[in-house]
């Protein structure tokens, strides 16, 4: 695999996935699925286009490890990357999860994250007052918290050490 090792979630979501063998378009990345126990991205959800999720949820899922090249598009070997039966019910998309300190102080909501594209390991959590990535970066103030300072995670909440508190 050849590409920049760390990427933001926002760099990947919306990217097209193309097969190397036939050049066939498999869909656009609409979701990234994170294993909260391991704090790593494990799978990508694909939709036909941006509006597909609004009309009907026909999400196809592929493993992050199936990506062979990243650039303007994501390249995979062939369409067999969609053959696996990947159950995302035990994973989280993290977006809009509440971010708090150990003492319960609300720091904001998850807007995105930075991760290692080869291992999938999360590096930082991008926090803002609103956890809606659709709102342009220029409109909301964001900051990153290192995942090493995460104390615990839940389905809709991430707890950081008090030292991780926003300045």
ABEGO torsion letter per residue (X at the ends): XBEBABBBAAAABGBBBBBAAAGBBAEBBABBBBBAAAGBBABBBBBABAAAAAABBABBBBBAAABABBBABBBBABAAAAABBBBAAABBAGBGBBBBBAAGBBAEBBAEBBBBAAAGBBABBBBBABABAABBAAABBBBBBBAAABABBBAABBBBBAAABBX
